[in-house]
Amino acid sequence: MKRNYTLIPLCLVLLAFIACSNNTKKASDDTEATTKNAVNVPQFNADSAYQYVKAQVDFGPRVPNTKAHVDCGNYLANKLTEFGAKVTNQYVDLPAYTGTLLKARNIIGSYKPDTKKRIVLFSHWDSRPWADADPDAKKHYTPILGANDGASGVGVLLEIARHLQKQLPEMGIDIVFVDAEDYGTHQAYNGPHKEEYWGLGSQYWARNPHVQGYNARFGILLDMVGGKNAEFRYEGLSHEVAPNVNEKVWKTANALGFGRHFVQKKGGFVTDDHTFINKYAKIPTIDIVPYYPEGDFFEHWHTVKDDMDAIDKATLQAVGQTVMQVIYSEK
């Protein structure tokens, strides 16, 4: 009996040793598999993005039918070409609500254009033709620089494009700079304020994509993504049409430590380029756009003070690194 008594624990020790060895091997295998499957995401450079924002602002207000608009459009197309994209330009005359015919230009940069699985990234590159929200009524018809409202999203996407040239993700990526987004009704306009008066370039692209039959798994719109202390919440329409994309982006941001900027709460509904992309192109597209409890998009929205002083590199970093993590992780 004594012998049997000592044999049982020895067997248990042996079994435990075998189990431990198997668990160690499994853990080692899991670690190796995780390492193999780990996504190598480039590091977004906010200093670089800031310079791309500044380069646009240096042209002056990028209002359609102006020299600054033409020159900046050429700059953007050349940068996408420099960064290895296949560039498509959509030149189109679009009527504004005033009846003015706008010489608009959508600029598209495509990476891995033959790949069917795609993600599309948007930002508008034009700036508001009038500072109709400025505290000074004398400036209500002064064009704005649009450092945050326009240039910030484009600057982030140019920095992403710079990395795409060096390292391509599995998905095909299209970067779409849409035009004539901000030529919507002046606050003093006495006529109807229709949502279709905004986002003229995105309406055109959504109905006439740069590739016939174009489709993408999802889209992400960046608008006003460089403001100081910006807080982004789930935009209303985005959360209706693409809640899974919203969750993916906001969870990624929080995992990266950007929870101060990406707050996992619902914000309001915004008429923006994604409104028309969802409506006409049927591509589930979300809008990363700032939410402020006071009701305005940010302090200097549609004022002459939307200049480089309004830009915060920390916000550019939070948005840029988050979007890069998302697109490089998608399979």
Secondary structure, 3 states (H helix, E strand, C coil): CHHHHHHHHHHHHHHHHHHHHHHHHHHHHHHHHHHHHCCCCCCCCHHHHHHHHHHHHCCCCCCCCCHHHHHHHHHHHHHHHHCCCEEEEEEEEEECCCCCEEEEEEEEEEECCCCCCEEEEEEECCCCCCCCCCCCHHHCCCCCCCHHHHHHHHHHHHHHHHHHHHCCCCCEEEEEEECCCCCCCCCCCCCCCCHHHCCHHHHHHHHCCCCCCCCCCEEEEECCCCECCCCEEECHHHHHHCHHHHHHHHHHHHHCCCCCCEEEEECCCCCCHHHHHHHHHCCCEEEECECCCCCCCCCCCCCCCCCHHHECHHHHHHHHHHHHHHHHHCC
